[in-house]
Amino acid sequence: MTYRVVFSEAAALDLEQLFDFALQREMDSETGDLDIPQRALQAIKDSLAFLATSPFACRKAGISSFVRELIIPFGHTGYVALFEIVDSNTVIIGAIRHQREDDYH
């Protein structure tokens, strides 16, 4: 079974903000590597592709068995994607955060 993975508007904005934050951090660094933001974005997208085949393999994120989190390693930390399995064909990405952020709100 293959699921269609869809980004919510909020998750699409999260991707832009994470990219912008990483880019600014690298630009402000004396040893900044401007390839890092693009590699981070690619790591997120590559990891989210896993959800097309195995969304139930990810850990639960609350009471519902259909709301889950995907851990996305990158560098010394990484990212976390909150998603919902809405039916037998669709997974919706609700939010993406850096692992050091507090929550999804």
Backbone as CSV, one residue per row, in Angstrom:
resi,resn,N_x,N_y,N_z,CA_x,CA_y,CA_z,C_x,C_y,C_z
1,MET,0.847,-1.179,0.000,0.000,0.000,0.000,0.894,1.245,0.000
2,THR,0.527,2.199,-0.814,1.264,3.460,-0.884,0.340,4.606,-0.505
3,TYR,0.845,5.470,0.350,0.101,6.646,0.789,0.565,7.868,0.008
4,ARG,-0.363,8.757,-0.218,-0.027,10.060,-0.795,0.326,10.971,0.377
5,VAL,1.507,11.594,0.318,1.975,12.472,1.390,1.726,13.920,0.967
6,VAL,0.931,14.629,1.772,0.502,15.987,1.456,0.966,16.930,2.570
7,PHE,1.424,18.112,2.199,1.812,19.133,3.173,0.631,20.048,3.457
8,SER,0.379,20.308,4.734,-0.579,21.357,5.090,0.079,22.695,4.781
9,GLU,-0.714,23.741,4.749,-0.137,25.080,4.538,0.879,25.403,5.627
10,ALA,0.523,25.043,6.861,1.419,25.322,7.992,2.749,24.588,7.835
11,ALA,2.712,23.339,7.395,3.947,22.565,7.227,4.801,23.134,6.094
12,ALA,4.158,23.595,5.028,4.905,24.210,3.924,5.603,25.481,4.414
13,LEU,4.918,26.265,5.234,5.533,27.463,5.818,6.661,27.093,6.778
14,ASP,6.462,26.013,7.527,7.522,25.546,8.427,8.798,25.245,7.651
15,LEU,8.672,24.581,6.503,9.840,24.262,5.678,10.575,25.526,5.253
16,GLU,9.814,26.518,4.822,10.425,27.791,4.411,11.146,28.453,5.585
17,GLN,10.505,28.463,6.742,11.100,29.101,7.914,12.349,28.356,8.389
18,LEU,12.307,27.029,8.355,13.481,26.253,8.751,14.646,26.501,7.804
19,PHE,14.358,26.583,6.514,15.398,26.871,5.529,15.972,28.269,5.770
20,ASP,15.087,29.254,5.931,15.532,30.635,6.154,16.370,30.757,7.427
21,PHE,15.945,30.087,8.492,16.690,30.127,9.754,18.083,29.521,9.574
22,ALA,18.147,28.351,8.918,19.444,27.695,8.704,20.345,28.549,7.821
23,LEU,19.770,29.165,6.808,20.550,30.022,5.914,21.116,31.221,6.671
24,GLN,20.277,31.866,7.470,20.732,33.025,8.237,21.810,32.630,9.237
25,ARG,21.626,31.491,9.896,22.622,31.013,10.856,23.975,30.792,10.172
26,GLU,23.960,30.214,8.995,25.214,29.969,8.269,25.825,31.275,7.764
27,MET,24.994,32.223,7.342,25.505,33.504,6.868,26.134,34.299,8.006
28,ASP,25.612,34.134,9.215,26.120,34.861,10.378,27.368,34.210,10.986
29,SER,27.645,32.997,10.577,28.785,32.265,11.133,30.065,32.592,10.378
30,GLU,31.167,32.661,11.110,32.461,32.915,10.469,32.861,31.771,9.542
31,THR,32.425,30.581,9.868,32.773,29.403,9.057,31.540,28.851,8.350
32,GLY,30.579,29.714,8.060,29.315,29.291,7.483,29.450,28.471,6.205
33,ASP,28.616,27.464,6.102,28.547,26.608,4.927,27.164,26.790,4.313
34,LEU,27.088,27.485,3.203,25.790,27.803,2.606,25.115,26.602,1.948
35,ASP,25.795,25.462,1.913,25.160,24.240,1.410,24.317,23.554,2.487
36,ILE,24.570,23.866,3.741,23.871,23.193,4.840,22.356,23.390,4.784
37,PRO,21.831,24.591,4.568,20.374,24.725,4.516,19.726,23.851,3.437
38,GLN,20.354,23.773,2.280,19.803,22.941,1.208,19.886,21.458,1.571
39,ARG,20.980,21.056,2.201,21.118,19.653,2.613,20.100,19.302,3.698
40,ALA,19.830,20.242,4.594,18.824,20.018,5.633,17.445,19.843,5.015
41,LEU,17.113,20.705,4.086,15.822,20.613,3.404,15.702,19.280,2.662
42,GLN,16.765,18.862,2.018,16.744,17.595,1.293,16.614,16.413,2.255
43,ALA,17.267,16.489,3.405,17.157,15.425,4.412,15.715,15.300,4.905
44,ILE,15.050,16.430,5.085,13.652,16.422,5.515,12.789,15.769,4.445
45,LYS,12.939,16.207,3.211,12.130,15.660,2.118,12.391,14.167,1.914
46,ASP,13.643,13.764,1.975,13.971,12.344,1.821,13.342,11.504,2.935
47,SER,13.392,12.011,4.154,12.810,11.275,5.283,11.297,11.186,5.181
48,LEU,10.670,12.261,4.727,9.211,12.253,4.601,8.736,11.251,3.548
49,ALA,9.601,10.914,2.605,9.242,9.919,1.590,8.951,8.561,2.238
50,PHE,9.542,8.296,3.398,9.299,7.068,4.155,7.818,6.901,4.484
51,LEU,7.128,8.028,4.687,5.723,7.981,5.077,4.822,7.421,3.980
52,ALA,5.287,7.437,2.742,4.483,6.903,1.641,4.278,5.397,1.771
53,THR,5.175,4.744,2.485,5.051,3.285,2.610,4.873,2.795,4.045
54,SER,5.342,3.555,5.031,5.344,3.030,6.401,4.972,4.052,7.473
55,PRO,3.867,4.764,7.335,3.567,5.787,8.345,3.284,5.217,9.736
56,PHE,2.782,3.986,9.815,2.477,3.410,11.120,3.727,2.964,11.870
57,ALA,4.879,3.004,11.220,6.135,2.647,11.883,6.651,3.772,12.779
58,CYS,6.093,4.956,12.631,6.526,6.116,13.420,5.814,6.133,14.770
59,ARG,6.413,6.834,15.726,5.861,6.847,17.076,4.578,7.666,17.156
60,LYS,3.690,7.246,18.050,2.442,7.959,18.279,2.737,9.300,18.924
61,ALA,1.882,10.275,18.624,2.046,11.622,19.191,0.722,12.070,19.801
62,GLY,0.298,11.381,20.810,-0.952,11.736,21.454,-1.856,10.530,21.611
63,ILE,-3.113,10.791,21.818,-4.086,9.739,22.090,-4.420,8.936,20.828
64,SER,-4.581,9.604,19.726,-4.972,8.939,18.484,-3.829,8.122,17.895
65,SER,-4.149,6.945,17.431,-3.149,6.100,16.760,-2.788,6.630,15.385
66,PHE,-3.537,7.599,14.906,-3.332,8.118,13.567,-2.504,9.400,13.521
67,VAL,-2.240,9.980,14.681,-1.383,11.167,14.762,-0.026,10.689,15.266
68,ARG,1.013,10.961,14.470,2.330,10.395,14.756,3.437,11.400,14.468
69,GLU,4.647,11.038,14.873,5.823,11.873,14.650,6.902,11.069,13.938
70,LEU,7.579,11.738,13.039,8.724,11.163,12.350,9.964,11.926,12.786
71,ILE,10.943,11.217,13.318,12.217,11.823,13.699,13.098,11.866,12.455
72,ILE,13.660,13.040,12.180,14.487,13.254,10.993,15.876,13.669,11.444
73,PRO,16.826,12.742,11.441,18.181,13.100,11.881,18.879,14.015,10.879
74,PHE,19.619,14.978,11.416,20.445,15.853,10.580,21.504,16.496,11.462
75,GLY,22.747,16.233,11.172,23.829,16.779,11.978,23.774,16.232,13.391
76,HIS,24.001,17.111,14.381,23.985,16.684,15.777,22.576,16.619,16.351
77,THR,21.610,17.192,15.664,20.227,17.170,16.147,19.340,16.648,15.017
78,GLY,18.445,17.474,14.531,17.556,17.070,13.456,16.213,17.765,13.565
79,TYR,15.218,17.114,13.013,13.889,17.683,12.917,12.857,16.651,13.342
80,VAL,11.627,17.117,13.581,10.512,16.246,13.906,9.331,16.699,13.051
81,ALA,8.702,15.735,12.384,7.517,16.043,11.579,6.292,15.434,12.248
82,LEU,5.293,16.252,12.486,4.017,15.796,13.021,3.109,15.528,11.833
83,PHE,2.480,14.358,11.815,1.606,14.042,10.685,0.406,13.237,11.151
84,GLU,-0.594,13.178,10.283,-1.791,12.403,10.561,-2.081,11.491,9.378
85,ILE,-2.401,10.265,9.690,-2.850,9.313,8.676,-4.366,9.506,8.599
86,VAL,-4.841,10.165,7.532,-6.247,10.549,7.476,-7.149,9.474,6.883
87,ASP,-6.607,8.632,6.032,-7.363,7.501,5.500,-6.377,6.490,4.922
88,SER,-6.878,5.498,4.238,-6.008,4.428,3.739,-5.140,4.858,2.564
89,ASN,-5.278,6.117,2.140,-4.506,6.609,1.005,-3.682,7.858,1.279
90,THR,-3.948,8.558,2.399,-3.396,9.901,2.572,-2.765,10.127,3.938
91,VAL,-1.596,10.740,3.907,-0.903,11.216,5.105,-0.729,12.718,4.939
92,ILE,-1.127,13.473,5.951,-0.974,14.928,5.902,0.089,15.354,6.911
93,ILE,1.099,16.071,6.423,2.126,16.637,7.294,1.538,17.899,7.904
94,GLY,1.442,17.925,9.226,0.847,19.069,9.905,1.845,20.131,10.320
95,ALA,3.053,19.694,10.683,4.069,20.636,11.156,5.440,19.973,11.095
96,ILE,6.455,20.806,10.950,7.834,20.332,10.990,8.607,21.304,11.872
97,ARG,9.321,20.751,12.840,10.066,21.583,13.777,11.484,21.062,13.930
98,HIS,12.368,21.957,14.341,13.701,21.547,14.731,13.561,20.835,16.072
99,GLN,14.363,19.835,16.319,14.234,19.065,17.556,14.449,19.894,18.810
100,ARG,15.097,21.017,18.707,15.333,21.855,19.895,14.185,22.830,20.159
101,GLU,13.193,22.878,19.286,12.041,23.731,19.526,11.144,23.067,20.567
102,ASP,10.321,23.878,21.234,9.485,23.374,22.323,8.334,22.494,21.882
103,ASP,7.578,22.934,20.879,6.394,22.179,20.490,5.970,22.549,19.070
104,TYR,4.794,22.111,18.700,4.282,22.356,17.356,3.365,23.559,17.272
105,HIS,3.228,24.303,18.361,2.244,25.407,18.370,2.916,26.739,18.185
